[in-house]
Amino acid sequence: MKKNYLQKVLIFAMSVAIVGSVFTGCGKSQSSTETAATAFTEKDPKEYKGTINMWSFTDEFKSSHFIEKFNEVYPNIEIKLTVIPTDNNAYSTKLSSVLASGSGVPDVFTSEVANVNKYVNTDYYENLSKAPYNADEIAKSEAQYVVDLGRNAEDKSIRALSWQATPGGLFYKRSLAKQYLGTDDPDEISKKFSSWDSLIATGKELNEKSGGKVKLLPNYSEGFVVATGSRSHGWVENDKLVIDDKMMEFVDNSKKIRDAGIDAKFNTWSAPWSASMAGAVDGTNVLAYALPTWGLPYVIATNAKDTKGDWGLAKAPAAYYNGGTWLGIYGKSEQKELAWQFVKFFNSKEFQTWDMKTNGDFSSMTDVSKQFATTDDGKNDFAGKQNLAKTYNDIIPSITGKLVTKYDETLNSKFQSDLDLYVSGEKTKEEFLQQFKADVKTAFPDITVE
C-alpha cells in the first residue's frame, strides 16, 4: 500500500510471465480437495508461542509500529518480517517463485489491490470462511467492497482480510483555492469537481486567473483511478476484453485536460510530482491531487511537512478507491493457529481504532469509521480540521470491489502507457486503441479481443 502502490513503471513482460506460469491451473478453489481444519484451542494471548514468517510489499508493519502493537497483546509470538518492494515487480516475482515451488513460502503474506484477485482465487491462501476461522463473522462488520476483494470467486469463501478501506477524493491546497477560486470550503470545491466538465472548467478558470502559474492537476493521469472507480464493467468478462464506456470518457477527458494546458505534466510518483505538494516547481503550482485515505498522512504530509492545515478534501467526479493491503494465511503453513491470531488481531476494533487515531488509516470496520465520522476524532489537523472520516463514509457506499480481475496489474499499466502516446500527440485515438488491444492479446492470448 501507500507510496509503494501503483508505481507507474512496471515490467510488462515479467507480469505476463508471472500470470502465464504461476497461476495457470490454480484458479479452482480448495473446496473440493481441502482437508478438515484442525480445531484451535482458545487461549490467553500470552500463551500463544512461536514464530511466524511474514512477507509484505509495504514496511508499514514496522514503520507504523503494527508488529509492536501486536506484540503488546501477543508477546510470545515472534514475527519475522521480510519486506520486498513493488519496484520492478520484485514482490510479485519473488512471491510467485516460492509459491510455485512450495519451498520457503511465508506463513502470512500480503497482497495489494492490483494482485489480490490472483491469490484469493487460488489455493495459496487458506479458506478463512471455514472453521475454526469463521471469518464471515468478522466480515459482517466491515466495508462490503473490502470484503468482496478478499473473496474467492468460485466458492465465495474469504481468503484474505484487510484492516483498512481506501476511498479517495481530490486533496487540494486551501490557500490556492481561496486565492483563485474564491473559496476553500470542501463542499463548494466538491461542486466545482462534481463532473469532468466542471472539473475541466475549474482548471481553465484557475489557469486564466493565475496567468498559467497554477495548474489544476499534476498530470491528466490523476483521473485514471477516478475513471476505474466509476466503471460498470471490469477489464475482462467471460474471457473477453471489455473497455468500459467510462474508460473511453477518461480517454477523451485526458486529451481535453492536456490540450487545455491545465495539468503540470508532472508524472505520478516522480520527483516533481512529490515536490509540487510543498510548493511551486519551476514556477508552477498544483491545486489538487487524486489520492485515497493514505495519501494525506503518507504522501502529502511526507512530501510537504510545512503545509499542515493548508489542505482540504473534495469529492471527485466519481467515487473510487485506490490501494489497500490484504492479509492471508498460506494454505500449507504449519503455523496456521499463530497466523490466524495475527490476521484476526488486525481485524479487531481495538487495533483499527488505534490505527485511525495514530496513523491516519481509515478503518475497514463500519462501527469504527462511523465513530470517527460523527465525533471530533475524525477531524484532521493537516486538513484544516476537516472531518475526513465523514467524507470517506459518504464515498464508500458507492464503491464496488467486484470489478477487479487477475489481469488488472498488467492491463492498468498498459492502458496508461499507451494512452500517454495519444494524449501527447504521438498517436491518434484509433492508433492508441489498436495498440492497447494488441498489447492485451500479446500478454494474454486466452482473452478474446475484438
Disulfide bonds with the S-S distance in Angstrom:
none
